[in-house]
Amino acid sequence: MEAEQTNQHIHDILHGDRDSYAHIVDAWQDMLLVFAGYRLVDKHAIDEVVQSTFIKAYEKLSEYDTQKNFAVWLRTLCHFEILTWRKQRKRSRYLTNIEMLDDTFGQTDEESDSDELMVQNNLLCNLDNCLSKLPDESRELLTRRYCDDESIATIAQLSDKTATWVSTRLYRIRKNLKDCLESEVTA
């Protein structure tokens, strides 16, 4: 959507035409889905973050400076929504872990140990199978990032690639692993 059209829709929205916001969403939703997709793996999380970004953008539309780039403004809002989502997820994961501990202590040790070991063994076997399907270069990149704990900037510098290339590549590898694991579980 052209900047002129975007600014006209914003003007209309600010003057009471709520339906004009649908044009904004239609025009910019794909861009935000791609932006969030490079930063998040879970499809539901991506959709949730993009939706909350559009809600936040609607609420803050009166603060937008029409002399600025609307796409940059939206991506900035989306970036902060991603950070908020990650913070909430960390809290949620912590609470879930506490709930799992409570559930575990409610079972007998034998039930808990055997069930948990079986699930862990299946997951490890599936992960090992999926990792073995990856090209050597992808496995090496995963090892450097997650086992050796190298930063993306360091990996990029040492491999003569850009940080964006490394991040994108890692995202694609994680997505392939996720898809593989999901297909292993359903098989």
Secondary structure, DSSP 8 states (H G I E B T S, - for coil): --HHHHHHHHHHHHTT-TTHHHHHHHHHHHHHHHHHHTT---HHHHHHHHHHHHHHHHHTGGG--TTS-HHHHHHHHHHHHHHHHHHHHHHHHHHHHHHHHHHHHHS-HHHHHHHHHHHHHHHHHHHHHHHHHS-HHHHHHHIIIIIS---HHHHHHHTT--HHHHHHHHHHHHHHHHHHHHHHHH-
